[in-house]
Amino acid sequence: MAEHRVRVTQDSASRWRRRAGEYDTLTEALAAAEPGDTVTVQSGTFRENVVVDKAVTIVPAQGPGTVRIDPPGGVPLTVTASATVLDLVIEGSDRSSPAVLVSGADAAPSFTGCRVETRSAAGVEVTDGARPTLKGCVVANPDGLGLRLRGPGTAAAFEDCEVSEAGQAGLAVLGGATAALERCRVHHASGAGVLLSDPGSAAELTGCEIYEIRGSGVQAEAQAAGRLVDCDIHRVTGNGLTLDGEAELVLTGCRVHDLPENAADLRGRARLSLANSTVRDFGRGALSVWDQGTEASAESCEIHGSNGEYPALWVSDGARLTLTDCALHDLPDALFVLDRDSAAVAEGCSFSRIRSSAVSVSGGATVTLSGCRVQEAGTGLWFRDHGSGGLLTKCEISDVATGVIVTKGADPVFRDCTVRAGSDAGVYVSAQGRGTFEDCRVSHGKGFGFHIIDGCRTVLTRCRAEQNERAGFEFSEPGPVVEGCTSDDVAATPSPATEIPGPRAQLAAATGSLASAAPAVIGPIPDCRPADEALAELDGLVGLATVKQEVRTLIDLISVGRRRRQAGLKAPSLRRHLVFTGAPGTGKTTVARLYGEILASLGVLQRGHLVEVARVDLVGEHIGSTAIRTAAAFDRARGGVLFIDEAYALAPEDGARDFGREAIDTLVKLMEDHRDEVVVIVAGYTTEMERFLGANPGVSSRFSRTVTFPDYTAEELLEIARAQCAEHEYALADTTALALLEHFAGIERGPTFGNGRTARQVFETMVERHAMRVAQLDDPSTEDLQLLVPTDLPAPRLP
């Protein structure tokens, strides 16, 4: 061995140290070094077992990769102190020992730029309370573990490290040890990319990637725990995540994809939590949750792209699943819940492009769905057998073959749910299925709305069926319990012969049973005041002749289109959303309210109520909150009219970064996704509304027409004042009416002019002045208490 291969430089502050020296071996140099010294190593291969038991720094003289430690047997490098090791290459071939061993409570070393290229039991082993830090290191160990941490108090931190090959797990955290990994890569390992086992064992991975694993991406068992943030797990031969034995994993902002098996498989009371994560392109399932006490939850996640024919979410044997604001799409089946005590809860989730069933419940399992949407599926929800059920609230099912199937004794409860555009039945109940449906609506289907056979004791309360091609309600035998339900194929005053028209009448004649099954318990639509009454109120408004004509034209188009559909003809596709332009106080809100009532009476809207909002109700203070507020306002308007006053405020002239644009974008998407459930009316000044319509390419296409509200003339303002007098039991003297007309004609009509609001304010002022005047009379007559005279008019403003 050449001389002077290792130099020890005195870096400590001790005055009693000998001078620095040069040595032939690392062992000699380390024996001579003191804590704080630097050991500089010339290039070459050292066939010795190196033990570092002092806080020294070891560095290659010629840079990274020039110094190799490769003894014939044993542990090549053992560190038991807080040393610093730079840019070494550690080899070894003893399959009963690790290549690098960090051991002991005093061992808190730092490894930077090191490479472990070995065929050992483990590439790096950390044990007995050691706490090393590894930065920019690479480990390849095709015959054993990549990294192994063992024992309570043992902890290691890895930054920008890579396990490039391992014959077993890439990282194993065992016996209560902990690990923290940032921006690390684990690939080409066997068994598991990351293995967590034993109580107290834990790992936190941030910005890491796990791929090309012959086994599971992450395997957690025996009460171990892990947290992954912004990580990628993909291209493994087993499950992306495997949990068992009360283990727990939490994933945030992660991506689990390109897997032949399950993205996650949970058993044995394990727990998995996913947030803001994506699961895609899996061969079996996204989440398979098994066993009593096993729980999984997902919030704001996207699950899509199954490559197999299995349900994406499988919950069985008493397990539980919770979904919040998740999107599931492009799947063979979405959610299957099986077996007694198994349960799934979903809130605000969407299921779309599902080839078979979006939700299937069987074996006595239950589901609780709130505010969920199912679109483009074979079957929306299928409750298959006895004991299967749950509670579904404010759910929407559209563009499916069959919306809801209830069979063989299943008994779910639906409240305020809608089924739209089914190619078969909206709701189908058979074979002793039951089900309770309250305030539910089935519309625009090609088959029956509610189709209940076999005498099933289904309970229907205040349900509504409209524009279903075969019939709204079809009961083949007595059994269903119906209260307060309505359908557009039931005459307003049904007689026994015409009680159930079309196919149902023919079936009644054949069986003689239908009349007794459902006598006049299903009433006609509308279930609100007739359209004629709302139209009469519209006609009774002062002025607005062009507005009234526009609204009547829309109503005529909708009414005739509905009759054409009933006659089997194609009806024009109408966009019912409107733009109201004009100054304040011209009756825009009133007309919007009446428009909603009329549409409800015609069966176009479910309720026809008005929800009035402005910018402050839609735009939040931080990123993301605007979309939430806008969606909430839209939800409140479901079945009615969303009226956005001063809508131009959402698109200010200098608002390139304004959150109002987010409100507009969210609104445009909601209008498309729920085009038949809400009518949106935007209102504001004419010029400013032109800017609003140009704020988003989709805005102008969503609104069918613009209705202009002109300013009231002086004569119309006088008529409004007269109506106020009549409503509040006051009277205008003839001279007062002339004075009022002159007053209204002389009002300056600037930007602050309030139109009808101005007329009401003038009336209120006159009432106040009248009270002050009459209060001075000792014994005022009834005429005195009612009559408004010219002196009661507001005092003219001085120039």
Stockholm file with secondary structure:
# STOCKHOLM 1.0

chainA/1-799         MAEHRVRVTQDSASRWRRRAGEYDTLTEALAAAEPGDTVTVQSGTFRENVVVDKAVTIVPAQGPGTVRIDPPGGVPLTVTASATVLDLVIEGSDRSSPAVLVSGADAAPSFTGCRVETRSAAGVEVTDGARPTLKGCVVANPDGLGLRLRGPGTAAAFEDCEVSEAGQAGLAVLGGATAALERCRVHHASGAGVLLSDPGSAAELTGCEIYEIRGSGVQAEAQAAGRLVDCDIHRVTGNGLTLDGEAELVLTGCRVHDLPENAADLRGRARLSLANSTVRDFGRGALSVWDQGTEASAESCEIHGSNGEYPALWVSDGARLTLTDCALHDLPDALFVLDRDSAAVAEGCSFSRIRSSAVSVSGGATVTLSGCRVQEAGTGLWFRDHGSGGLLTKCEISDVATGVIVTKGADPVFRDCTVRAGSDAGVYVSAQGRGTFEDCRVSHGKGFGFHIIDGCRTVLTRCRAEQNERAGFEFSEPGPVVEGCTSDDVAATPSPATEIPGPRAQLAAATGSLASAAPAVIGPIPDCRPADEALAELDGLVGLATVKQEVRTLIDLISVGRRRRQAGLKAPSLRRHLVFTGAPGTGKTTVARLYGEILASLGVLQRGHLVEVARVDLVGEHIGSTAIRTAAAFDRARGGVLFIDEAYALAPEDGARDFGREAIDTLVKLMEDHRDEVVVIVAGYTTEMERFLGANPGVSSRFSRTVTFPDYTAEELLEIARAQCAEHEYALADTTALALLEHFAGIERGPTFGNGRTARQVFETMVERHAMRVAQLDDPSTEDLQLLVPTDLPAPRLP
#=GR chainA/1-799 SS CCSCCEEEECCSCCTTCCCCEEESSHHHHHHHCCTTCEEEECSEEECSCEEECSSCEEEETTCTTSEEECCSSSCSEEECSSCEEESCEECCCCTTSEEEEEESTTCCCEEESCEEECCSSEEEEEETTCCCEEESCEEEETTSEEEEEESTTCEEEEESCEEEEESSCSEEEETTCEEEEESCEEESCEEEEEEEESTTCEEEEESCEEEEEEEEEEEEETTCEEEEESCEEEEESSCSEEECTTCEEEEESCEEEEESSCSEEECTTCEEEEESCEEEEESSCSEEECSTTCEEEEESCEEECCSSSSEEEEECTTCEEEEESCEEEEESEEEEEESTTCEEEEESCEEEEEEEEEEEEETTCEEEEESCEEEEEEEEEEECSTTCEEEEESCEEEEEEEEEEEETTCCCEEESCEEECCSSCSEEEETTCCCEEESCEEESCSSEEEEECTTCCCEEESCEEESCSSEEEEESSSCCEEESEEETTSCSSCCTTTSSCTHHHHHHHHHSCHHHHSSTTEEESCSSSCHHHHHHHHHTSSSCHHHHHHHHHHHHHHHHHHHHHHTTCCCCCCCCCEEEEECTTSSHHHHHHHHHHHHHHTTSSSSCCEEEECHHHHCCSSTTHHHHHHHHHHHHTTTSEEEETTGGGGSCTTCTTCTHHHHHHHHHHHHHHTTTTCEEEEEECHHHHHHHHTSSTTHHHHCCEEEEECCCCHHHHHHHHHHHHHHTTCEECHHHHHHHHHHHHHSCCSTTCCTHHHHHHHHHHHHHHHHHHHTTCSSCCHHHHHEECGGGSCCCCCC
#=GC SS_cons         CCSCCEEEECCSCCTTCCCCEEESSHHHHHHHCCTTCEEEECSEEECSCEEECSSCEEEETTCTTSEEECCSSSCSEEECSSCEEESCEECCCCTTSEEEEEESTTCCCEEESCEEECCSSEEEEEETTCCCEEESCEEEETTSEEEEEESTTCEEEEESCEEEEESSCSEEEETTCEEEEESCEEESCEEEEEEEESTTCEEEEESCEEEEEEEEEEEEETTCEEEEESCEEEEESSCSEEECTTCEEEEESCEEEEESSCSEEECTTCEEEEESCEEEEESSCSEEECSTTCEEEEESCEEECCSSSSEEEEECTTCEEEEESCEEEEESEEEEEESTTCEEEEESCEEEEEEEEEEEEETTCEEEEESCEEEEEEEEEEECSTTCEEEEESCEEEEEEEEEEEETTCCCEEESCEEECCSSCSEEEETTCCCEEESCEEESCSSEEEEECTTCCCEEESCEEESCSSEEEEESSSCCEEESEEETTSCSSCCTTTSSCTHHHHHHHHHSCHHHHSSTTEEESCSSSCHHHHHHHHHTSSSCHHHHHHHHHHHHHHHHHHHHHHTTCCCCCCCCCEEEEECTTSSHHHHHHHHHHHHHHTTSSSSCCEEEECHHHHCCSSTTHHHHHHHHHHHHTTTSEEEETTGGGGSCTTCTTCTHHHHHHHHHHHHHHTTTTCEEEEEECHHHHHHHHTSSTTHHHHCCEEEEECCCCHHHHHHHHHHHHHHTTCEECHHHHHHHHHHHHHSCCSTTCCTHHHHHHHHHHHHHHHHHHHTTCSSCCHHHHHEECGGGSCCCCCC
//
